């Protein structure tokens, strides 16, 4: 073993450049793979924190309520209740494994009619109340009259307290004694109790009041000791219902604990049934745990699917690197086989080398995974980053397993070429070396055609709607299915393979057409490429996929971003929509002075706020008054149905609203507003409504609002208008003209904000001026919140990281390919130099070779990426059907320019290496003994 280790170390040192590049590929693969669970852990933690802190309505997150309701005609055994008490107090918290912040145990009897008892002075009113005990009540209430009940006494009435609302509703008084009918196994028993105090909750929002406060108005609260000893023990009373409430602290909930906690909560129902048949889980956080697990699985699956093309490129790079390394050692392997070495030994040597590199890559790659996950958190869009974001990321056991899986796959990819290399003896190797024109496996088996057919099938699935690309996610944000990125990646890979299949045919055609007029250097280029075109395939395919995926991902990301942001802005109408509070007075008398009964509609007379505070709002470029109402449309007395009415001030509305000019095909929106401004009764109507009823400019239209008919003249027709649904009839008219016909009604303010201006200072400014804000809708803030959603952040993060990774491995692969290619061809170049070729001719020959391989791969990558974008990005509309405004596909020249800058830098470095190699070349290098290495 020591000898093998020494041999492997020597072998790695002799091929240190390839070893270092393989190590780099392994590092990237491990880090890129392991960063997915690291980021998912962070995203899930954010989701859990927000879910556990938001208002959950009926019960706070972490609530667990067990409810027992006795069946009619059954008697509850006290021993069974005590068994449940012991389980809830001791075993259940240990099963859940998280601290319990609140614990409440409550027993109640069947409702009974209260009758005056003893020597008290209670009246004989008809009252129905429930006797109840609840642990912890003393600490949660404050007394407003009387005193707190005492511990159970064996003689005299049972002491009870009531809430202030019960005291008022039931006409009770402190000191009253009542008789309560207690149901027992043997019949009914009379129990007397005395009201000794009145209470109110210290904190009405406390989770202690999990049942709400309304039920307290019918409750007589006694001490738990009195309930247990006197009511249940002495009298043998029957518990009609019992509740066990617990509030668990889940703030430190860990993803690795979700499965265990979910299983525990699912078993809870059956465990309770065995203790008490009618005991059920009424409120549980099982749904919350299932939501967390579902989000975790969904996000992790989505990110893994998105990472597959880039991971495939990483493993392909490792495979390509291994092939180059084995090519350099092929002669040695063939000699070993000829001397009797078994394949087991050869595999052992290479597996040991791979395992050593894999172990180092796993240790270092896990550190890099943290940095990559942090970059994902910082992602604001495709290749857009905001490093200021908080990124609390850390390792997890799952990330370690992901990294280990990447190492195993990389080892398999690195040893795959060994199968064909190791099976050959020196004779078979020389024979195959002499016949190197055999097509690669994927060409012989037509895998490119099969993959292209599968991609076409995926395209058909998108086209027919059988495969959906996405839909509306949480909060209305667009979500994209992983297949939308996987199928185009497969299509681009297949197209690249087809292009490589046609590459030698194109070379032969060009050479045969122009061979008589080609200079020597260019002739030599065609000869070299025709004979060894297979060796260029890996590099060309790597470049094609890098550029193709870069173009496609950039276009898809910009398309999704633009459509989602425009949907928000169109729906809102402007950057910010603010509804100020108007003072109003309800009219109790009609115009004739008659009183209007409460069951009849009453008008409200509003007072418009002063305009001065609205004129100098901080951060506002312009504002517009906008009134939106509903009314009945008609022409010449013929009703046309209901429609939306918008009242505006033309100039202010034009400056303050959000416009997408391409939506307005009939005329520019400012032209429509100018036409409307030419008439006091001028109005703009929806194109759908105009087409349906055959209306055109100049026609008269009547709209009845608040019972008042308003005459309008159609000044313009438009299919779209800010915030209005194009499928619903709408009318836009002058606000002041509307106020001449209808009573003053509160309008909203549409605000065009300065860059980075906040909305809250406006609210504070208006409040300081005595004007409160009823509602505020900020489209910019909503867009910022959607950018922080884990699905979007993770998707763009993994795509951006994947692009960076693919560019890095393409650049390294490009450099390695040309370095070793020139090293292999040193003798050939020396011979050419010795036969009379000038340095300039050799340089031109190698540069042309780069142009016909690397340059062609670049052109193919850009073209295939653009074609894939045009073929597949329109299918995003299937996830945004009915979107307003309509879906638009975005191609940004800036993305292509950024890719070209990277490519030019790559070619510049490669060209410099070529020139340096030519300058170092000496004629005597053509004379050597032995074989070319």
N, C-alpha and C positions, 0 to 999 in steps of 0.2 A: 504493500500500500504506500509505503514511504517513497519507493521508487516511482510509482505512478504519480504521486503528488509532485515529486521533483520534475518529472517529465512534463506534467501539465504546466507547472510554473515556467519552465523553460520555453515551452510552446507558446504560452500567453505572452511572454516577453518578446519572443521573436516576431510575433504578430501584434505588437502592442497598440498600433494605431487602430487596427480592426477590433482588438479587444476593448479598447477605450470607447469606440463608437458603439459596439454591442452593449457595453455597460450603460452608455448614455441612453440607448433605446430602451433598455430594461428599466432604467430609472424613470423615464418618461411614462412608460406603460404602467408601472406600479403606482406612481404618484397620481397619474390621471385616473386610474381605476379606483384607487383608495379614496380619492377626494370626494367621490360621489356619496358614500355613506357618511363621511365627515360633514359634508354640507347638509345632507338630509337630516342628520342629527340636529344641526343648528336650526334648520327651517322648522322642524317639528317642535323644537323647544320654543321657538317664537310663537308658533301656533298654539301650543299648550298654554303658554303664559297669557296670551291674549284671550283665549277661551276661558281660562280659569279666573281672569280678572274682570271680564265683561259682565254686564247685568244679565242674569239668566232668567229673570222674570219671577216665576213661582218659587224657586229655591236656588240658592247659590250653588255653583259648581262644587262637587265633592259631597253633595247631600245624599244621604241614604235613609229612607224612611220605610220601616217595616210596620205594616198595619194588620191588626187582627180584628175581624168583625164576626162576632158569634152568630152562628146559624140559629134560626128560629127554633125554639123548643129544646136547645142544647144548654148544658150547664158547663161552664168553664172551670176546669180544675186549677186550683191555686198552684199545685205542684208543677203543672205544665207551664204556667206563667213564670215561675221561678227558674225553670230550666231554660226558657228563652232569655230571661234576665241574665243568667250566668253566661250563656252563649254570646249575647250582645256585649256584655261588659268585658269578657276575657278572651274568648276564642276568636270572635269576629275581627277585632283590631289586629290580632296577630296574623290572621289570614290576609287582611288587606295590606298590612305592612307599612302603613303611614299613620302619623299621629292624628288623634281625634281632637278637634278644637272645641266641639260642642256635643253634649250628650243629654238627651231628654227622654224620660220615660213617663208615659201618661196612661192612666186607667180611667175609664168612665163607665157609669151604669146606664141602664135604659132610662129614657126621659120619663119624668113623673110630674103629676100635677101637685103643686104646693098648696097645703092647707095650713091655716093658723094652728099653732100647737103650743102646749104648755101654758104659762101665764103671760106670754108676750102680748103685745098690743098690735100685732099684725092684722091688717084688714083681710076681708074674705074675697079679694079679687081673684079672678081666674088666671093662674100662672102655670106655664109649662117650662121646666128647667131640667138641667142635667147635672148630676153630681160627678165631680171630676177631681183627680189629683194629678199633679205634675211636678216632677223633681226640678229643683233649682229655681222655683218660682220666687222665693224670698229675695234672691240676688237680682232678679230681673225687673222688680216692680218697686214703686214708691207709693206709700199710703197717703191718701188725701183726707181720710177720715177713719176714726177708730184705731184699731191695732191689728197686728199680724196674728193669724191663727196660732194657737199653741200646739204642743205635742198632744197625742191622743190621751184623753182621760177616760177612765173606766166608768165614770158616772156623769150624768148630765148630758145636755145636748152637744152634738159635734160642732166644733167651731169652723166657720166658713167665712171666706171673703169673696167679694164680687167686684167686678170692674165698674167704673163710673157709668159706662153706657148701660150695663145691666141694672144698675141702681135706678137710672132714669126711666128706662123702658119698662121695667117690671114693677115700678113704684115700690121699691124696697127701702127699708130704713135700717140703720145700724141698731142692733138690739132686738130686732124682730126674730121670733122663733117660729119655725115652720116644721111641718111633718112631711116626710118624703117616703114614698112607697118603694121599698127595695125588693126586687125580685130574687127569690131564692129557689133552691131545689125543691123544697117542701111547700112553697107557696109564697105569698107576699108578707113582708115584715114592715112595720112602721118604724122609721128612725127620725128623731128630732135633731134639728141643727139650729144654731143661732148665728146670725150675721154679726161678725165682730169688727169688720173693717172694709174699707173701699180702697181700691188701688187703680193705678194707671201704669202702663209700661214706661220704664226709664228710656228705652230706645226702641221706637216702633219698627225701625229697620233692622233690628237684631235678628239673626237667623234663629234665635230661640223661639220666635213666634212663627214657626214654619207653617202653622195652619191658618195664619192670618189672624187679624184682631176681631173680625166680625163675629166669629163664633163665641167670643167671650161674653157677649150680651145674653147668652142663654146658659151660662155656666155658673155653678156654685163650686168654688175651689176650696178643697180641704187638704190637709197635710197628707203626704204619702203614708206616714205612720198610722194616721187615723183610718185611711182607706184600707191598709193591710190588716191592722189589728181589730178594728171595730166593725167596719163594713163587711170585709171579706171573711175575717176570722170569727168574730162574735156573732154577727148576724147571718153569716153564710151567704152573703150577696153574690150575685152573678155578674161578672164583668161583661158588659155588652160590647165594648171595643177597647183596644189597647194599641198604643203607638210607641215605637222605639225609633227615635230620630238621632242620627249622628252626622256631624259635619267633619269631613276628613281633610287634612291639609295635603293637597296634591301639588303644591308649587314646585316641589323637588322631584316630580314624577320623571322617571327615566325611561327612555325608549326601550331599553332591554327588559324592562319590567312590565311592559304593556301586555304581552302574551299571558304571563302568569296572572296578572290582575284581571284580565278578561275572563280567563278560565275560572278564577275564584268567584267572580260575580255571577257567572253562568251557573255554577254549582249551588249558589246561595239559595235559590228558589226551592230546589229539591231538599236541601238540608233543613230549611224552615218547615217544609211540609211534613217531614218526619217527626219534628218536635211538636207541631201544632197544626192541625189540618187546615184551618181557615186562615193561617198566617201567610201573608203575601208581601212581596216587595212593591211598594207603592211609588216611591221615588228612588231612582238609582242613577249612578254616574256610569253605568255600563255603556249607554249610548255615546257618552263622551269618549270613553276608552276605545270603542269600536270606530268612532270617527277618527281618532288619532292614528289607530292602526291602518285604517283604510287610506288616510292621507299619506302615511309613511310608505306603504306599499306602492301606492299610485305614483308618488313623486319619485321614488327610487326606480321603479320600472321605467318611468318616462325618461329619467336621466340616463339610465343604462342604455336604453334604446337609442337615445340621441348620441351617446358616446360610441356606439358600435362602429360607425364608419371610421372615426378617428382612431379608435383602438385597432381596427383592422389594418389601418395604415402603419401604426406603430409595429404591429406584429409582422407586417409585410416588410418593413424596414429591417427588422431583426432577421427575417428570412433572407432578405437580399444580402445583408451583411454576412450572414453565415455562408451563403453561397459564394461570396467573394473570397471569404477566408478559406473555404474548402477548395475552391478553384486553385488557390495558391499552394494548397497542401495535397492536391489531388494525386500528384505523382508519388508523394510519400505514402499515401494511403494505398495506392495500387501496388507499390513495392512491398508494403507490409502484408497485403493479402497474398501476393505471389510467394512470400516467404512463410506462409502458413498461419498468419495471424487470423484469429477468429473474429467474426463480426462483434461478438460479445465484448472483446477487448477494446475494439475501436469505439463501439458505443459507450463503453465505460469511461474511456478517456474523455470523450466529448461531453458526456453527461456530467462527469465530475467538474469539468471546466464550467459548464453552464450552471451547475449547482453552486459553485463558489461565487460566480458573478451574480447569480440570483439572490443569494443570501445578503451580499453587500447591497444590491439594488433594493431589496426589501427594507433593510434597515434605514438606508438613506432616503428611499422613496417615501416612506411613511412620514418623514420630516417634511419633504416637499409637498406631500398631500395637504398638510395644514395650510401651507402658503397658497396652494391652488384653490382650496376651499375658501380661503379669505378673499382671493381675487373674485371668486364667484359671488360672494356676498357684496363685493364692491361694484358688481356689474350693473350698469344703468341702461344698457342696450347692447346691441351687437358691436363689440369692440369699443364700447364706451364704458368708462370706469369712474367711480367716485370713491377714492381711497378713504374718505372721512367716515364712511359708514362703520357702525359698531359691528365687529365680527367675532363673537365668542365661539370659536370652533376648537374642537379637541378630538383626540383619537377615540376610537371605540373598538371593541372586539370585532365587530362586523367589518370595519375598515381594514383590520389586519387580515381577515379572511379574504376580502376582495383583493388586497395586494398580493397575497399568496397565490390566489387563483391566476392573477396576471403573470406571476413568475412561472407558474406551471405551463400556461399557454405559451409564454415566450420561449421556454425551454423546448417545448414540442416544436414550435415554429423554427427554432434554431437548429434542431437536429433532423428536421424533415429532409433536407437535401442529402444528408448522410446516407440515406437508404440507397439512392442510385449511385452515389460515389463509392460507397464501401463494397458494393457487390462486384466491382470490376477488378480483374487482375491487370497487370501492367500491359499484357498483350491486348486485352479488350479495351483498355484505356487508350492505347495508341491507335487502335482501329477506329474508335469513336472520335478521337481527336481529328483523324483524317477526314471524317465525314460529319462535320459540325452543322450541316444544313438541315438537320431533322427538325421538324416543327415542334414547338413546346406542347406539353400535354393538353393544355386548354384549347389549343388549335386543333389537335388531332381528335379530341372528343367533342368539339364544337360547344364548349361551355359558354363561350361568349354569346352564341346564338340562343342558347337555352336561357341564359340570364337576361338577355334582351327581351325574350318572349315573356318571361316572368314579370319584368318591369312594365311591359305593355299590358299585361293582365292587371297589374296594379293601377295603371293609368285608366284602364277601362272601368275598374271598380270605382275610382274617384268620379269618372265621367258619368257613370250610370247612377251614382248615389248609393251604391251598395256598400261602399267603404266611406265613412265620414272622416273628414280631416280634422274636425274639432267642433266647438260649440261654445256657448256662454258658460263660464265657470262661476266661481264664487264672486259675488259683488258685481256680476255682469261682465267681468273681464273675459277676453277671448282666450280659450284654451285650445291648443293644437295637439292632435294625437301624434304619437311617435311615428306611426306609419307614414305621416306626411313628410318626414325627413328620411326615413329608411328607404322607401320606394324610389324617390329621386336619386338617392345615393347609389342604389343598385343600378338604376338606369344609366347614370353617368359612368359607373364602372364598366357596364356592358358596352356602352358607346366607346369608351376608351379602348377596350379589348378589340372591338371591331375595327377601330381606326388603326391599331397596331397590326392587325391581320392584313389590312390593305397597304400598310407602310412599305414593305418590300416590293409589292406589285407596282406601287407608284414610283419607287426608285428605279425599277427596271424600265418602266415606260419612259420616264424622263431621260434615262441614260441612253436608251435606244434611239430616242428622237434627236438628241443633241450631242451624241458622242463624237461626231466628226468635227464639231465646232467648239468643243470644250477644251479649255486649257488643261495642261498636265495636272496641276494641283486639284482642279475640280474633278477631273477624270479619276484621280486616285481616291477622292472622297467617295464617289459613287461606288467604286470597286470595294473600298473598305466597308462601307455601310451595307452593301449587298451581301458580302461574305459573313459579316458578324452582326447583323441587325438584331439577332436574339439577345445579345449582350446589352443592348440599349433599352430593351423593353421595360425592365424594372424601374429604371430612372424616369423614363417617359411616362409610365403609368402613375408613378408617384406624383409627378408634376401635374399631370392631367387632373388627378383627383383633388390635389391641394387647391388648385385654382378654380376648378369646377365647383367644389363644395364651398369655397370662399365666396364666389359670386352668388350662388344659390342662397346660402344662409344670410348673406347681407341683404339681398333683395327681399327674402321672406321676412326678415326681422323688420326692415323699414316699412314693408307693406302692412304688417300687423300693427306696428306702432302708429303709423299714420291713420289707419282706419279706426283704430280704437280711440285715439285722441280726438279725431274729428267727430266720431259718434257722440262723445261726451260734450264737445263744444256745440254741436248742432242741437242736441237735446236740451242744453242749458240756454242756448241763445246768445250768451255773452260770457266773458270771463267769470263774472260774478253777478248773480241775481239776488237782490235784496228786497225784502218786503217789510217796509216800516209799519209800525203800529199806528193806526188812526183812532182818534177818539170818536166814539159813536154814542148816540142817544136813541134808545128804542121809543118809537112813537106809540103812546098809549091811547091817543084819540085821533080820529080821522079828521078830514078837512072840515067836516060839519060839526065837530066838537063832540061826537059820540064816542063812548068808551069802546075799545076793541077788546073783546074777550081773549083770554089766554089761549084758547084752542083755535084761534084764527091767526093767520100770519100778520105780523106787525113789521112795519118798515123801520129801518135804522137810518138815522140821519148822521152822516159822517162829517167830520171837520178835517180839511186837508192840513197836514203839517206845514209849518213855514218853510219856504224854499231856501232860505239863506244857508242853513246847515248842510244842504245837499250840494251847494255850489263849491265848497272848498274841502271836500272829503280827501283825506291823505292817501296818496298813491293812486288816485283815479285820474285817468287822462280825459275821459268823457263819460257822461251818464245820460240815460234816456228814460222817460216815463213810458211804461208799457202796461196796458190794461188788457186782460184776457177774460172773456165772458163766453157764454153760449147763447144761441138764439135760433129762431125759426126763419128759414129762408123761403122767399116766395117771389114769383114774377107774375105781374098782372093778376094778383089774387090767387094764383095757383101755388099751393104749398109744395116746397121742394125738400122738406126735411130739415133736420137740425144741422148746425154748423158752428165752427169756432169763430169768434170775433176777436180781433186784436186791434186795439187803439194805440196809435203811436204819434210822436212828433217827428216828422220826416228827417230833418237835418240831424237831430240828436241820435235818432235810431240808426242812421247810416254810419255815424262815427263810432257808435258803441257796440253794435252787434258783430257777430262772427259770420264771415261770408266765405263760401267756397265758390269762386266765380264760375267754374265749369258747370255748376248745377243749373245755371240760369241760361237756358238755350234761347229763349225767345228774345231776351234783352238783358243787358247788364242790370243788376239790382238797383244801382243808383239811378239808371234811366227809368226804371219802373217807379221809383219813388218820385222822380221829377215829374213823370206823367201824372201820378196821383196828386201831386202838389198843385197842378193846374186847375183842379176843381175842388171846391169845398166839400162836395159830396163824393169825391173821387175815392175809388177802392181798388185793391188788388185781390183777385180771387184765385183759387187753386185751379191748376190745369185740369185735374181729373173732373172737378165739378163743372168746369166750362165745357169740356168735351162731352160729358154725359148729357148736358142739357142744351148743347148747341149755342153757347153764349160767346160773344165776342166783344171787343172794345167798343165802348159807347152805349152798350145796352144798359137798361135800367134794372135795378135789383132792389128788393125790399128785405130788410131783416128786422124781425121783431125781438126786442130785448127788454126784459123786465116789463113786458106787456105794452111796450111802446114801439110802434113801427118807425123805422128809419129808412129814408129814401137814399139810395146810393147809385153812383154811376161807375160802371166798370172802366177803369183807366188802364189796367194792365192785368196780364194773366201769367202766373208762374207755377211751375210744378212743385217748387220747394220754397220754404220760408223758415227762417230761424225758429226753432223749437216747435214748429207745427208739423203734424203728421200729414204727408202728402196724400194718404189714402182717406183722409177725413176732410170734408168740405171746410174751407176756411176763407175768411174775408178780413182784409187789412184796411183800416180806415183811419181818418184823422181823429185823434183823441179829443181835441177841443170840440169838434163837430158832434161827437158822440155825447159829450157832457151837456150839449145844448138840448138833447132829447131825453136823456136818462138822468137819474139823480147821481150825485157825486158818489163814486165807488172807489175803494182803495185800489191804487195801481202799484206795480212793482217798479223797482229801479234796476235797469240793466247797466252794468258798469264795465267799461274797458279799462283794464288795470295796467299800470306801468310794470316793466319787467321786475320780477322778484318782489313786487309789492304784496303785503299781507292783507287779508280781509278783516281780521279782528280789530286793527286800529280804526277802521271805519265804524264798526259797531260801538267802540268806546267813544269815538268822536261824537256820534249821534246821541249816545246816552248822556254825554256831558251837556248836550244842547237840549236835553229833555225829550228825546225821541227814542223809543225802544224799537228793537228789531224783532219782528215776528219769526221770519225764516230767512236763512241765508244759504245759497247754493253756490259753491266755488268749484267750477269745472277743473281748474288748474290743480287744486288741492286733491281732488278725486283722482286725477291722473297720476299725481305723485304717489298716492296710496296704492294705486293699482301696480305701479312700478315696483313696489315693495312686496307684492304677493310672491310667495315661494315658487309657485309654478313658473311665473314669468322670469323671476330672478334666476332660478335654477336653469331654465331653458336657455336664456341668453348667456348665462355664465358658462354652461358646458359647451355651447356653440363657439363662444369667443375663445375659451381655453383650447378647444379642439382645433380651432383655426391656428392659434399660436403654435400648438404642438405640431400640427401638420406642416406648417411653414418651417419650423425648426428641423424636423426630421428630413424634409425635402432638401433643405439647404445643406445639411450634413451629408445626406446621401449623394447629393450632387457633387460636393467637394470630394468625397471619398471615391466616387465612381471615376472622376477624371484624374485624380491622383494615381490610383492604381491602374487605370487604363493607360496613362502615359508611362508608368513604370513598366508595364508589360510590353509596351511598344517601343521601348528605348532602342532596342537593336534594330527594329524596322525603320525607325526614324533616322538612326545613324546610317543605315545602308542607303536610304534615300538621300541623305545629306552627302554621303560619299559618292553617289552616282551623279551628283551635279546639281541637285535642288538647292536653291538659295534659302537662307533663313526666312526671308520674306515669303517665299512660296510655301515653306513648311508651316509658317504661322497662319497664312491665309487658308491653307488646307485644313488645319485643325479648327480654325474659327468657323469655316464653312461647315465643317462636321458638327460643330456645336449648334450652328444655326439650323441645320436640317434635322437635328434631333431635339435639343433643348428648345430651340425656337419654335419648332413645329408643335412640341408638347405644350408650350405656353399658349400658342394660338388655339390648339384643340381644347385645352382646359377652359380658356375664356369662352370659346364658342359653345362648348358642351354645357358649361354652367349657365350661359345666357339662354340656350335652348331649353334646358331643364326648367329654368325660371319661368319661361313663357308657357311651357307645357303644364307645369304643376301648380304654380302659385295661384292661378285663377281658381283652383279648387278650394282655396280658403273661403271663397264665397259660400260654399255649402255649409260652413260653420257659422256664416253670418247672413243667412237668408233673411230677406226682409229688412236688411240694415238700412238705416237712414242716417246720413246720406249714403248713396250707392257706393259699393266697394270699388276701390281704385288700386291698381297694381303700380308699385314704385320701383323704378330702376334709377339709381343714383350713380352718375358718372364718377363721383368722388370715390366710391368703393372700388371701381375698376382701376382708377389711377393709383390708389394705395397699393393694390395688388401688383400693378406694373412697376411701381417704385421698388417693391421687394424683389421682383423678378430681375429688374435691371441691376440691382445691387448684387444679386446672386451671379448673374452672367459676368458682371465686371470682375468679381473675385475669380471666377473660373477662367476668364480670359487672361487675367494677370498670371495665374498659375501656368497657363499654356505658354505665354511669352517667356516667363522665367525658365520653364523647362527647355524651351528651344534655345535660349541664350546659354544655358549650361551644357547643351549637347556638344560633344566632340566626335570627330570622325572616327577616332580609334575605338570608340565604344561599339562600333559595328563588328570589330574583330574580337571573338571570344571563343573559348572552348566549352563544350557541353551544350546544354539546352537552355532555351529561354525560360526564365523563371517568372 
